Amino acid sequence: MIDIDYGNVKIYLKDLVEKENISISKLSRLSGIQISQLKRYMEGNIQRVDLSVLSRLCFILECEIGDILKYEK
């Protein structure tokens, strides 16, 4: 089997949260997302992206999905 580097998708939620100067507890309260789940997203420690979570984050942070997720070769 040939190894192919398909690149990966990076999560930039931590950078965005720091830029917007919002605490993780406030983000959790406003979005209804558990702090533990937000921490996994902020650490990039997830395997499957939940579209509902992304929708909530985009709404609260007034951003686009592309501000949170980026494909890197």
Helices and strands as residue ranges (DSSP letters): E 8-11, H 13-20, H 24-31, H 35-43, H 51-61, H 65-68, E 69-72
